[in-house]
Amino acid sequence: MGFTQAGLSARSGVPLGTLRKFERTGLGSTEALVKLLSIVGGLEATIEAAKPEALTFASIDEVLKGDPRSSRKNGWRT
């Protein structure tokens, strides 16, 4: 992308040491990640991917049909 660590640090507001640690270990704060994504791109895609899938049901029967606990049986596993 053409960014140096110092340049990315200056543009994003993430301290250079934090950026280096993030690159080396993959560990960092959510705040730092959001700041970096806003500069390099990908923030919108990350937000979209994190949205929960909307579930709508017409009746309680539809809810119960999808419940994995309803198919459990007592007894030994085979």
N, C-alpha and C positions, 0 to 999 in steps of 0.2 A: 504494500500500500504506500510505501515511501515515507513512513513515519520513523523518526528516530525516537528512542526512549525519552530523551530530553524534550523533544518537540511534542510528543504525545502527552507527556506529563504537563507541560506548560498549557497546551490547548484544553486538556480535560480537567485540570485542577487536581489531579491525583498526584501525590508526592512521588518523586522519582524512585525512592526506596520502596514504596508500596508497589509501584509498577514492576520493578525488578523482581521483588518477592513473588508477585502474582505470576510473572512469566516463568520463574524458576520452579515454584511449588504448585501453582494452580490454585492457591488459597488467597482469598481476599474478601473484602466486605461487599455486600450487595450494593452499597452506595458507590464504591469504586467501580464495580462492574457496570453499573448503569451509566456512570460518567464516561467510561471508556467506550461503551457501545454507542452512546450518543455522538461521539466523535468519529469512530471508525465505521459506523453504520451497523444496522442489525437490531437496534432497540425496538423498532416497530414489530419486526418479525418475532422477537423474543416475547414481547407483550402479547401478541396474537397467539403464539403457541402456548402461553401459560393460561389462557382463558379456559375456564371449565366448559365442558360440553353441556349445552342446555338439554335437560331431559323433560319431556312433557308426556303426561299420561292422560288417557281419556277416562280411565276407570281404575279402581283399586285392583281389579283382576289383572290388569296389565302390569301393575307394580309387583304383585305377588308372583306372576308368571316369570319375571326376571330375577326373582330372589333365589340365590343359590342355596340358601338354607332350607328352602321348602323341599328339596330333593334328598336331604340327608335321611339316612336310615340307621336304626339301632342295630348293633351286632358287631361281629368281628370283621376286620378288613381282610379281603382276600387278595 
